[in-house]
Amino acid sequence: MTNAEITTENITVSNGDLQIAAYLAQPAAEGKFPAVIVIQEIFGVNAHIREVTERIAKEGYVAIAPAIYQRLAPGFETGYTPEDIKIGREYKAQTTASELISDIQATIDYLKTQPQVQSQGFGCIGFCFGGHVAYLATTLPEIAATASFYGAGIATQTPGGGPPTVTRTADIKGTLYGFFGTQDASIPLAEVDRIAAELQKHGIKHQVFRYNADHGFFCDHRSSYDATAAAESWEQVKQLFQQELQLT
């Protein structure tokens, strides 16, 4: 699809024998642009994630949302009912950190082959489970800026088992912004404090934002959407990418 500002298409990213479906949005103008990887919630690359991908492209980035459930459920996308949440969580439980990181690296490698993409300094943004995956992805050396939204379990576990993801904080090379809701029952404030403390301890360039909001506050398809928190956090995301991704 093409409009006055951006073009969008469904593409595939190769990771060995695995073909990962992905949604790509990019400026319609000529030129080279920084790239941002958008990581889905447990609900797949659904309408909300496609809209976020397009929104980022309209800011002047090549944006791509790979399907992180490709191995488990190709083409999966759903809404936000209790049954949808149950199914999404079942797929989440079958993922592993190593496979997720591998798929994000494959997405970076794909972007590097695209003539309209700047070849260094990639961004990453993730929501819900994708916020946790984004924290994992920010340990990749080519990720320069990461926005992690309400990723549950960062301080207590990692996909597939092993030490919690927060123990990888020392491996982060770029800048990380974390966004959390103080009314989010799935992420106790003590866990947010631990994440912030680890980022500080290891000298990671970061900011941690706390909003008086519930889990999923950025998603206007969910009942927990909070317009104020969403607007304020979006401004921070734009600032992060403008500062760190060499947008010209």
N, C-alpha and C positions, 0 to 999 in steps of 0.2 A: 504494500500500500504506500502511496505517496500523498503528502499534503504539502502546503507551502513551506513547512519548516523541516519535516523529517520524512524519512522512508522507513518502512518496517517490513520484515520478512521472517519466515520460519526457516531455519537452517539446521545443519547438523555439525557437531564437533566430534572429531575422531579421537578416541583414546584407546589406542591399540585396536582390538576387534570390536570395541564398544562404540556405537554411534549414538551420541547424546543429542537429543532434540534441544533446540535453543531458540529463543525469540530475540531477534536483533532489531534495534532501532538506531538510527544515525541521522545526523543533519543532512538535509538535502543539498546543501551548498557544497561547492568544491573545497578541497583542502584536506589537511591532516588534523586529527582531533585526538585528545586523550580518550582512553577507554575505561569504562566502569563495568564490573561484573555485578549483576543483581542476583541475590540468592533468595530463593523462594521461602515461604512459610511451609508448614506441613501440608498445605493444601494444593501444592503443585504450582506450575507456572500458569496461574489462573488470571482472571480479568484484572485483579488488583495488581499483580506483579507485572503484567503487560503494561498497565497504565503507568506504574512507577518507571519502568524501562523507557517508555515514551517521554515521560516527564524529564528524565535525565538527559535524553537525547536533545530535547528542546533547549536545554541549558548549554549545548555545544559539545556533547560527548558522544562517542560511540558506546552504546549500552547493550549488554547482552545478558539474557537470563537463561542459564542452562538448567535442564531438568535433572535435579539431583536424585530423583527417584527412578532414573532411567533403567537401572538394572532390575528394579523390583516391579515397576508398573509403568511401562511406556505409555505416554499420552495421558497420564493421570492428572486431572485437575478437578477441584471440587469447591464447594462453598463452605459454610461455617456452622452447619447444624451439629448437634451432638453426635450424630452418626458420622458425619464428615470428619469431625475431630477424632473420633475413635479410629477410623480407617487411616487417617494421616499419621496418627501416633503409632499405629502398627507398622507402617512402612518406615517411619523414623527409627523405630527400635531395631530394624534390620540393617541399618547403615553402619559403616565403619569409618573412623577418622581417616585412615589411610586411603580408602577409596574416594572419599569426599575431597580430600586434598588433591589426589591425583586428577579428579575430574575438573577441579578449578585450575590446576596447572595446564591441563589440556585446553581449557578455554583460553587461558593466556596465550598458549602457543598458537591457537587458531587466530586470535586477534593480531598477533605479530605478523601473520601472513597477509593481512588485509591492507591494501595500499592507502586507505584513508585513516589508518590508525597510527598515532605516534608510537614508536617502538619501545618506549620505556616509561616507567612511572604509571602503573595501572592502579585504578581504584576498585573498591569493593564495598558493597552495601548489602546487608542481609537483615531479615525480619523473622522474629519468632525462632523456630529452629534454624532458619537461615542466619539469624544473628549469632547463634552459636557457631555455625559453620564459618561465618565470616571471621570470627575470632581465630579459628583454626587457619583459615586462608591467609590471614595477615602475617603468619610466620613464613610465607613464601617470599623470597627475597625481592621479587619483582612487584610486590604489592606495596605501593607508596602511601596509600591512604585508605582507611577502612572505617565505615560507619556501621556499628553493630547495634541493632535495635532489639531490646528485650529478649536476648538469647538465654533461655532457661538452662540451668545445669552447667554453665561454664565453670563455676567454682566447685562443683561436686562430682562431675562425671565427664566422660568423653564418649562419643559414638563408638560402639563396638567393645567398650570396656578399656580399662587401664587407668593410669593417673588422670585426674581431672584436667580439662583443657587449660585451666588457668596456670597450671604448672609449666606450660609452654611459653609463658609470657616473655621470658628472657630471649626467645628466638625472634620476637617481633622486630623488624627493621624499620618499618614506616611509622606513620602517625595513626593512632586509633582514637576514635570518638565512640563512647558508649552511651546509649540512651535507654533509660529505665523509667518505669512508672512506680511511684511509691505505694500505689494501691494494687500492685501486681502480686497476687497470692502465689504465683509460680516462681517468683524470684524474691526471696526474703531480703530485706535491706542489708542484713549481715553479709550476704553473698555479694551484693553490689560493693559493699565496703571492702571485701577481700579482693575483688577484682581491681578496685582503685588502688589499694595498697600494693598489690603486686606490680601494677603498671608504674607506680611511683618508685618502688624498690629497685626495679630494673632500669630506671631512667628512660622509660619509653615516653616519647612525645605523645601526650594524650589529653583528653578532657572527658569527664564523666558527668552526664547531665541527668538530673532526677526531676521528674514532673509529677504533679499531683494527678495521676492518671492510672488507668488499668492496663493490663496486658493488651497488646494490639492497638494501642492508641493512635498509631499512624494510619491505620487502614479504615478508610471511609466506607467499606463494605461491612464492617463489623459493628455490633451494638456498643462495643467498648471504645469506639472512635472518639477522640477528644480533639476538637478543632484547634484549640489554642495550643496544646502540646504538639500537635502535628505541624502547625504553622511555624512554631518556634524551632522545632527540631529540624525542619526542612531548611530554614535559614542557616543553621549550623552546618548541615550537610553541604550546602552550596559553598559556604565559606571554606570548609575543609578541602573540598575538591579544587576550588579555585586556587588555594594556597599551595597545595601539594602536587597537583597534576599538571602544572605548567600550561594552563589554559591561556592561549594567546588569541 
